[in-house]
Amino acid sequence: MATHPGGLTVTGPAIRTTKLVRRFGDRIILKELDLTLGRGEFTALLGRSGSGKSTLLRAVARLDHGVDGSGELSVPERVSLSFQDSRLLPWLRLLDNVVLGMRGPGARERGLTALDEVGLAGREKAWPHELSGGEQQRAALARALVRDPELLLADEPFGALDALTRIRMHGLLRELYERHRPAVLLVTHDVDEAVELADRVLVLESGRISLDLAVDLAAPRTRRDPRFQEYRDTLLTALGVTQPHPLPPVLPRTS
C-alpha cells in the first residue's frame, strides 16, 4: 500500500506480468515471464545482450505495439521514462523541455521546482546545447519526475557519462527516489551500479528471471563493504562471468 499526493491510497503492485510472451518472428524473447514489482520498490534489471531486457522494458512502457505476444501485463497510469541519452528537444529551452506536454497554471512552477531538485535552478532559459552531458541527464530526470510518476523506467540512463559524473548521478537518483518514492525499474549492464542503487536486483536470462536478489545494505553504500562484494560476486556468477584469481601481493624490495 502506498499513499500518493492528494491523499490517494493505492494498493497492489507497480508492475505485474503473468506468463508474458514476446516474439519476433520464430524467436521467443520473453518466455511466459512472471514478475511482480511493488509500489515504491527500487529494482535493477541485469542481463547479457539478447536476454530480453529491452523487450521487457518496452512492454512495460507500452511501446511494443504490433509485437507478437501474449500474457497479462498490469502497470500504473503514471509512467515516466529516462533513456541513455537525454532526448531534450534542441529547439526548446530547458524549462520548456521539462514541462513538455504538461497543461495547467501550475505546470511551469512545478518545472522550476523539479529543476531546483536536480541542481539546475537558474538554468531554465538555457538551450540544451549549452549543458554538459551530466546536466542534460539531470534535466531528463527532472522531466521524468515532474509528472509525479508511480513508475520510473530507466534504460541505462548513465551509460554515456564519464565515471565521475556517473558517481554524482547515482547519488542524485537515489536522493530523488527517497524524496518521491516511485517504483523504479533500472536497466543496466553495470553490476556495481545495480548493487549501489537498487534494493532488489533481477537477472534476466533467455527471457526468464534466473535470479531475484534482495540487496540489504545500509546507506551510504560503499564498494569497500565486504557484503557489497558478496552481492557483486553473486550477480557476476549468475551472469556467467568468471572472477579472476587475485594476484599475489607485491612485496617491497629489500636491499
C-alpha angles and dihedrals in degrees: 000000000000133000116219131194112292092038095277111152115208125192131191132051127311091227129018125173124180120193090335113189128184123180135187107195109306092342118097109209101176114036113203090308117197114195137156124188118187126229110271093012120140108216130175122205120210131180143137120267110288094023093117103259096131092042091054092047092050091049092051090046090051090237098124099084111163095020114132111248150117142206133078128296128183124184134161124268095245110060126161129191133211121190138195090262119046095237092209113167106245094213094058128074118240099265092047089053092051096050096037109149095008119127134194138068094279098051098097092044089053089049092053090050091050092050089051090052092056094045098258100112110147094023096089092113095048121115116236092246089060091063129084120239091261092049091050090054090048088054090049090054090049090052091049095049101038089081092057094238123203088209129031116196112198118188107196091310094177100039095107096047128099118254098260094046089048092055091052091049091052090058092046095050092049091047092050091047092054090049099046102024102207118160106262128206108188118189111203143153091209113096093191090052090052094051093043096052112024133072091203129032125197125195115208116205124178093338098313136088106257097175133023108188126183112212111212106184127137120236133289092046118207130192089224090069109106090221090055088057091048091055090045093052092048091053095045090051090051088051091052095249113146113217114229117235111257116255117248114262117269108245120215117255118256121211 
